Each structure stands twice: as C-alpha cells, then as structure tokens.
Amino acid sequence: MSNLDKEDLQSSSYKTFSIFNRMANAYTIHDQEGTYFVTFTVHQGVDVFSRKAYADMLLENLHYCQQHKGLKIYAWVIMTNHCHLIVRSEGFKLSDVIRDFKKHTSKKLIEAIENSETESRKRWLLWPLMKGEVKWFWEGYHGEGITSRRFFDTKVRYIHLNPVRAGMVEKEEEYLLSSCGDFYGTRKGLLELEPF
C-alpha cells in the first residue's frame, strides 16, 4: 500500500470516526436535569419482552428507579424488543440513573432466562445476549432532549402508536404495556406518570 493510500485510509477512517462520534454525541444526555425521549433496544432485536414475566421485571426496575433514584416518567411503552420513555431525573444525574437501570435490568433478565425451567426459548434467547462470559443485553440507548410542548406531544404520540404500527393492537389505548390508558383516561397505567 502506498503512503498516499495509507493517508487516504487514515483520513477516511478519521472522518468516519468523527461522523460517528458526532452522531453518538447527538443522542446522549447533555442536560442532566432535562427531559428526554429515550429508547432502549435489546441486543440484536431479541423479543425478550414478549414474555409477560420479563416485561414485569422491566416495569419493576422502572418503578424502583422512580421510588429510589428520582426517575420521573411522563410517557412509556414496552414493545417486544425495545422500550421508549419520556423521562427526567430529580436529585440524581439522569445518565447515572439510566446506566444503573440498564445494568441492573440486564443482569436480572439474563439471570431469569438462565434459571427459568419453563422458558422454551432459553438457548435462542441467550445465544445473542451472551458470548462466553460477556453479557450484552442492551444495544445502548438513544436519547433526544424534549425542548417544547409540541415536541413532547409528538413523542408521546409516537410512543403510544408503536403497538399499532407493529400490528399488535388496532387502537393504541388497547395496549396494556404503555401509558396510553393514563393519557386517554381509560385505565390506570402500570407506572406512575408525572404531568408535563
């Protein structure tokens, strides 16, 4: 490889890294007291939350963060392989709350799958989530700052229409693993919501 080719490759790699860095930085928590739309996706899109027991564990951990980590939830939905929330934190750094939530949840969910005697998909679920001793449950997270009421309303609608777009329900208020029932006044949801 000529020196010119090496320079082009290095320059190209730097540009790619620089673009990736800017994109990754665009979706991180900058204002620790701000309100954010966040998405957590299970590694390789594994449909872990199609089982009620695993979705319940996710809800328990969100509830714990509400009670003990200052997490304020404005809207949420749990799909089969990801979840969306609009959140902020009070008294704690939001990025720390998210880190702790993801770490604890991934550990508990993988343990539950490993120890389950009734999980028919155990090997199929664990194969993409574990490589040797390395456990990789979440892909990372995507976070966007909520800067206006209009943007908040847009994201709430996006969150609540997720199950409709996925063909799981005909009407968004029918889906139980979301805050839509709270918004429409049709039922009390599974998590406490904060007014925006």
N, C-alpha and C positions, 0 to 999 in steps of 0.2 A: 504494500500500500504506500503510495507516495505521500510526502509531507502535506501536499495540498489536500489529498483525500482525507488525511487524518484531521487537518484543520476544519474541513467541511463537516466531518463526522462530529468532532467536538463541538463545533458551533451549532450544528443541528441538535445534538444532544442537550446542549445548554438551553437552546430555545424551547425544546420540548419540556425540559425540566422547569424552565421559567414559566411557561404557559400553564403546566400542571400545577405548579406552586401557586400561581395567581388564582386558578380555578378552585383549588382546595381551600385557599385562604378566604375566598369569597363566600364560602359556605360554613364558616366557623363562627363561634361565639366571640364577638368583639366587645360588646357591652354586657358585662356580667349581670347587670340589673335590668336589661332589656327583655322584651317579649319576643319569642322566636317560634316560628313554624319549624318543627324538626321531624325528620324521617329516619327511622332505624330499620335497616333491612337485614334479614337473616342471610348469612353467607351462602352464596350460590342459589339464593331464592328458595331454600328448602321450606316446605309447607309445614312448619312446626306447629303453628297456631291453629291448624285445622282440628287439632285435638283440644277439647274444652279444658282439660286439666292443665295444659301448657299455657293457654290463654289466661286461665285463672291465676297462674303463677306470675305472669307478667303484670296482671292487674294488682295482685298483692304487693308486688315490688313497687309499682307506681304509688299505691296507697301508702306504703311505708315512707316513700320519699316525700309525700305530701305531709305526713304526720311528723317526720323527724328530720327532714332535710330542707324544709322551706319551699318545696316544689308547689307551684301554683299552676293548675291546669285549666285552660279555657275551652279547649275542644280536643277530641281524640277519636281515633278509630284503630282497631286491631284487625288487620287482614291476615290471611293465612301465612304470609311470609314477610310481612313488614307492618310497621305501625306509624301513624302520623299523629303528632300532638302540637298544640299551641301552648307554650309554657313560658314561665319565668320563675326565678327563684328569689326568695326573700331571706336575707341573713346568711346565705351561702353563695359561693360562686356557681353560676349555672353550669359552667363547663365541668366543675368538680362533681356536681350532682349527677350530670349526665354520665361522666366517667364511672362513678361509683355504681349508678343504676345498671349500666351496661355490663360492668364486670360481675356484679353480684347476680344479675339475672342470667347471664350466660353460664356461670358456674352452676347455679341451681337447676337450670333447664337441662344442661348436659347430664348432670347427676341424675335427674329424674328419668331421663331417657335411658341412661345406662342401667339404672336399678329397676326399671319397670319390668314386671313379669307379664304384663298384658300388651305391651307395645309391639304390634305385629310388624311395624316398620323400623324396628330398632337399628338393624345394620344399615338400612337405607338412609336413615336419618343421621347416624353417627359418621358414616363414611365421608361426607363432605365437610362435616363440622370438626373432625379430628384427624390430624395427620401425626401418627405416633403419639407422643405425649403433648403435642401442641393442640390446644383447643381454640377454634376460631368460629365463634357463633355469629357475631355481628360483622357486617361489611364496613362499618364506620358509621358516620351519620351526616346527614345533610341538614343544615340549619339556615334559615333566612329570617332576618330581622323584620318584625312587624312594625311598620313605620306610620301606618294610618288606619283609620277605621275601615276604609274601603278595602285595603289590602287584607286586613283581618277578616272581613266578610267574605272576600274571595277565597281565602284559605279555608275558612270554615266550610264553605260550600264544597270546595274540592275534597276536604276530609270526609264530609258526610255523603258525597256522591260516589266515593270509592267502591263500596259494595254494589251499587247499582251498575257502575261501569264494568265491574267484574262479573256481572250476571248472577250475583248471589241472592239479590232481592229485587223486587220490582220498584219498591218505594224505599227511600233512604231511612225513613223512620221505623221500618220493619227490622232493621239490622240491630241486634242486641249489643254487639261489641263496639258501640260508638256512643258519642254524646248527643246524637241527633234527637233522641227522645226527650232529653232535657230541653233542647232548643225549641222543639215543637210543642212541648208541654204534654206529651202523650204518656210519658212514664219517667220515673226517677232513674237516672243512669247508675252505672256501677262505680263511678268515681265522682268525688265532689268537684264541682266546677266553680271557678271564680268569675265574677262579672267583669267584662272588659270595659 
